[in-house]
Each structure stands twice: as structure tokens, then as C-alpha cells.
Amino acid sequence: MNTHPQLWMALAAGAVLVTGEGIARLPGTRSALVGAGLALGGAALAAALLAGAGLVQPLVELGPLLVILLGAAAILARPPSWREPNEVGRLTETTLLVALSFASRDLPVVAALWLLSLAPGLRFREQPGVSRRPFGIKATLGAAFVALALAAPFLPPGPLPADQLGLLGLVLAAAVRMGVPPFSPLVISDYERLPVGRHALVAAARPSIALLLAGRLAFPDAVEPLAPALQAWAVVAAALAGLQGLAAVSPRRSVGAMATTQASIILYGMVSPGELGVLGALVQWAGLGLSLVGLGVLVEAIESRVGRDRATRARGLMGPAPGMALLFLLFAATMSGFPGTSGFVGEDLVMQAQTGHELWFRTLLLVATALNGFTMLRVFAHTFMGPLWPDEIRGFPPLNTRERLVLGAIAAAMGLLVAAPALVSPA
């Protein structure tokens, strides 16, 4: 494998596309789930065996396995009446392409897989009231910035050295896809329109983390000169995204705002000099990914029981569904960086990152975290506290066995991450 890594990655990507297309064309949902399970299970086993034998050196320890876990959770937790082979196939395809991007250190390979992982989202079927336009804008901007980064070494000399221009292009591409302000409306709007579990997976998998790590390896001397400006942008963006959460009125939009706040904090760590910021960003990425998929599962569980319109107006769900309330609080607390969660561990490491403006940058990070916490408590109180309302949802059922198993696995992985954050350290 070490002889021709680009060839092997190209063959693997081709196999993923064929597998995803095959699952999308299966005649029934049950057969699609079986196909997805075999594909994800086989990929997880192959990743573990190849890494254990030293045939591949992933960008992040257990990175591919974590992405596969996120994908499996998002697929299995979808309400059965909402599943269809096309969606299962596209989710499987996205999961495997993002997992592949964490299995290489070669920037052109990672960039190609980053671009290729956009394809399943562009090929999702249109639905009433759901437009591909925001995703198309993100894909176009991201592709343009990645092309700029790859072409930087071959361009005529300009105001920025080639390596700094290349890293800047990768950072902008990642910011577009992660929804870092001013690009956050493109991501938050997707939470309003798309199935939230699907979008939570795409956001949580964060192929942009692999792109930024590969960029740091390819342009190591560009990090320190660009760090002050990029860190300043990231902390201001985090505070602005936190303010967007205060203005959100629906659970979907609130989750989207919290996700973009955390994306900005992750970007701050990824563009910081030294290793502490990067490690903190990776712990944030892993914890955020798990909690974001968990929140997406819970939001879809509520919507599948009472309908989307009533889910926005529902109150007092703690009474009939205390387990749902407890898990919502756990996942939202992780996204808000509460003590005792992986979010707290990650943010603490991020705040220790090197910077020339420690006081101002760390103050803004704390403000963004506090705003996220307020948004989380407001959504929790709005949805789960008080008397049950409206009257039509008095028969609201608790979590079923399938949902408990999926959410329990996510909670267990989050606990493991708190106990051993080095599991997601750079390889």
C-alpha cells in the first residue's frame, strides 16, 4: 500500500461510489440497511486491520472508525417510515468517503476525497420545500478555494508566499463547509430545511478537519505567519455564531447555531501554532460529532412522533419521555463545553493554544461558550420543562429500543472520549 497510495485511494473511492450507488438502487429499505451494515462493518474492520499492520497511517488516531460510528448511528436512528434506499445509500457513501479522507496524509488525495464527499449531497433527491441551492453554493465556493490551494505553488509570485496562499485557501474551504461566519447562513438554513439527522452526520463528520490537518502537514511554515489573523477571525466568528443562537426560535435552528459556534472554536484550534490547539480542536471535533448526531437523532425522534410543526411548539416532554430529556441535556451540554464533558476538555486545550493576544481571544471564546450554554438551556426549558402542551401530544411515547441502543452507544463513546482524549490525537 505504501508503494502507490494514490492508486489504492482512487480504487477505494471508486469502490465506495459503486457501493453507495448499489445500495441506493436496492428494491427495499430492509435490504438497503443490510447493505449499509455490511459496507460500514467491512470498512471498519479493514481500517482497523490496515492501521494495526502499519499499512496506512491515518491523520487522526481512530479517526476513520469514529466517522464510521457516526454514520452508522445516523442511519440506524432514522425513523423507519422516513428511510428509503436512496437516502441510506447516500449516507453510506458520505460516511465512507469522509472516513477515507482521514486515512491519508497526502494533501492532493485528501483534497480530492473532500471534494468527492460533496457529491452524495448534490445527488440527494429534491423534496417539497427543500432546495439544493445552499449546498450547491457551499460546494462551489469550497471547490474554488481548494483549487486555489492546490494551484498556489504554480502561480506567479504575489503578495502572499505560495505556501501561505495554499493554507489560506484550505482554511477558507473548510470555513465554508463548516459554517464559520460569515458563511454560517448556508449551514443553519440546511438545518431548517433538510432532515436534521442527515445534515447532522455531514456536519459532524467534518471532512474539513482532515483537509486542515493535511494542509498543516503540506504547508508547515505557513501556520505561524497566518495564525494571528486567522485566530482573530475565528474568535469573532464564534461570538457572532453564539449571538445567532440567541435569535433562533426553533430547535433545529438552535442546534445549527450551536454547531457553527463550535465549528468556529474548532477552526481557532486548527489554525493555532503548536500542538495543544490542534489536539483541543480534535477533541472538540470528536465530542461535537457525537453530540451533534445525538441531538439530530432526538430532534427527529420528536418530529416523527408529533410532526415537525408541533415539535416546534411542544412543551413539557420531560414527563412522558424523561430519558429523552436527559440525553438531550447531555448532548447539548457537550456542545456548550460544560465541565465534565468532552466539550470542556476540548475547549480547555484550545484556550491554551499559542497566541499573541491571549486575554482578548480567550475572553471572546468564553463569551461564545456562554452564549452556547444559554441557547442550550433555553431550548431544553422550552421543549422539556413545564406542563405538557399541546393537548394532542398527551400520548407522546418514550424512546424505543432502537433509539435507546443507538443513543446509548453515542453516550458511551462520549464517556470514553472524556476518559481518554488522546484517542483522537494526531497520528
C-alpha positions, 0 to 999 in steps of 0.5 A, a space after each residue: 500500500 505504501 508503494 502507490 497510495 494514490 492508486 489504492 485511494 482512487 480504487 477505494 473511492 471508486 469502490 465506495 461510489 459503486 457501493 453507495 450507488 448499489 445500495 441506493 438502487 436496492 428494491 427495499 429499505 430492509 435490504 438497503 440497511 443490510 447493505 449499509 451494515 455490511 459496507 460500514 462493518 467491512 470498512 471498519 474492520 479493514 481500517 482497523 486491520 490496515 492501521 494495526 499492520 502499519 499499512 496506512 497511517 491515518 491523520 487522526 488516531 481512530 479517526 476513520 472508525 469514529 466517522 464510521 460510528 457516526 454514520 452508522 448511528 445516523 442511519 440506524 436512528 432514522 425513523 423507519 417510515 422516513 428511510 428509503 434506499 436512496 437516502 441510506 445509500 447516500 449516507 453510506 457513501 458520505 460516511 465512507 468517503 469522509 472516513 477515507 479522507 482521514 486515512 491519508 496524509 497526502 494533501 492532493 488525495 485528501 483534497 480530492 476525497 473532500 471534494 468527492 464527499 460533496 457529491 452524495 449531497 448534490 445527488 440527494 433527491 429534491 423534496 417539497 420545500 427543500 432546495 439544493 441551492 445552499 449546498 450547491 453554493 457551499 460546494 462551489 465556493 469550497 471547490 474554488 478555494 481548494 483549487 486555489 490551494 492546490 494551484 498556489 505553488 504554480 502561480 506567479 509570485 504575489 503578495 502572499 508566499 505560495 505556501 501561505 496562499 495554499 493554507 489560506 485557501 484550505 482554511 477558507 474551504 473548510 470555513 465554508 463547509 463548516 459554517 464559520 461566519 460569515 458563511 454560517 447562513 448556508 449551514 443553519 438554513 440546511 438545518 431548517 430545511 433538510 432532515 436534521 439527522 442527515 445534515 447532522 452526520 455531514 456536519 459532524 463528520 467534518 471532512 474539513 478537519 482532515 483537509 486542515 490537518 493535511 494542509 498543516 502537514 503540506 504547508 508547515 511554515 505557513 501556520 505561524 505567519 497566518 495564525 494571528 489573523 486567522 485566530 482573530 477571525 475565528 474568535 469573532 466568528 464564534 461570538 457572532 455564531 453564539 449571538 445567532 443562537 440567541 435569535 433562533 426560535 426553533 430547535 433545529 435552528 438552535 442546534 445549527 447555531 450551536 454547531 457553527 459556534 463550535 465549528 468556529 472554536 474548532 477552526 481557532 484550534 486548527 489554525 493555532 501554532 503548536 500542538 495543544 490547539 490542534 489536539 483541543 480542536 480534535 477533541 472538540 471535533 470528536 465530542 461535537 460529532 457525537 453530540 451533534 448526531 445525538 441531538 439530530 437523532 432526538 430532534 427527529 425522534 420528536 418530529 416523527 412522533 408529533 410532526 415537525 410543526 408541533 415539535 416546534 411548539 411542544 412543551 413539557 416532554 420531560 414527563 412522558 419521555 424523561 430519558 429523552 430529556 436527559 440525553 438531550 441535556 447531555 448532548 447539548 451540554 457537550 456542545 456548550 463545553 460544560 465541565 465534565 464533558 468532552 466539550 470542556 476538555 476540548 475547549 480547555 486545550 484550545 484556550 491554551 493554544 499559542 497566541 499573541 493576544 491571549 486575554 482578548 481571544 480567550 475572553 471572546 471564546 468564553 463569551 461564545 461558550 456562554 452564549 452556547 450554554 444559554 441557547 442550550 438551556 433555553 431550548 431544553 426549558 422550552 421543549 422539556 420543562 413545564 406542563 405538557 402542551 399541546 393537548 394532542 401530544 398527551 400520548 407522546 411515547 418514550 424512546 424505543 429500543 432502537 433509539 435507546 441502543 443507538 443513543 446509548 452507544 453515542 453516550 458511551 463513546 462520549 464517556 470514553 472520549 472524556 476518559 481518554 482524549 488522546 484517542 483522537 490525537 494526531 497520528 
